Amino acid sequence: MRNLNTKLLKEKGITLVVQGKFEKRVLDQLIWDIEIAFGWPVSLVPFTHDILPYFDAARKQYDANRLLDLVYREYSANSVKTIGLFQVDLFIPILTYIFGQAQHNGSTGIASLYRLRNQQYGIKGNERILYDRFRKVVIHELGHAFGLIHCHVPVCVMRPGTYVEDIDQKKSQFCNKCREQLESSLASI
């Protein structure tokens, strides 16, 4: 019975909920990278809710906790893990900004391109670097959703990243220890 349940869950896979305009080639590449990282099928659904109610006018940013809750309530029922993809500036009350967030060992996460752009830091834009950063943030947040915690191996995708330079220094793969923990988590689903 467990094998049947695992098969049904795997068929549900990982869902990317896309808010705003993302280029098809970026989404196609992201799907491929996530399928390689986790070994689960990935599907796309459009984000259909207005995010204006989640905007904090005083901060001029969007409340990541509330957006995460919205993605959880409205989009996570039909997949094992769901991650909302945004292009807006995200915050949580204790931090100035965040790149992404996830429910630890939960079903849902979010990630945003906004603070990953070189232009935010007065540097010429670079689409390859932007995609590489975004891929790492998405895989990192999905890692949390699958139960992984932050890692101190400098190149592990689960290493925390406060600044884009931190993200640039790590790879998009898991270190051996995190990979073993992820495989254990995947096997227990």
HELIX and SHEET records of a PDB file:
HELIX    1   1 ARG A    2  LYS A   12  1                                  11    
HELIX    2   2 LYS A   24  PHE A   38  1                                  15    
HELIX    3   3 LEU A   52  TYR A   54  5                                   3    
HELIX    4   4 ALA A   64  TYR A   75  1                                  12    
HELIX    5   5 TYR A  114  LEU A  116  5                                   3    
HELIX    6   6 ASN A  118  TYR A  121  5                                   4    
HELIX    7   7 GLU A  127  ALA A  145  1                                  19    
HELIX    8   8 VAL A  164  GLN A  169  1                                   6    
HELIX    9   9 ASN A  176  ALA A  187  1                                  12    
SHEET    1   A 5 VAL A  42  PRO A  46  0                                        
SHEET    2   A 5 ILE A  14  VAL A  18  1                                        
SHEET    3   A 5 LYS A  81  PHE A  86  1                                        
SHEET    4   A 5 THR A 108  SER A 112  1                                        
SHEET    5   A 5 GLY A 100  ALA A 102 -1                                        
SHEET    1   B 4 PHE A  55  ASP A  56  0                                        
SHEET    2   B 4 GLN A  61  ASP A  63 -1                                        
SHEET    3   B 4 LEU A  90  ILE A  92  1                                        
SHEET    4   B 4 LEU A  95  ILE A  98 -1                                        
END                                                                             
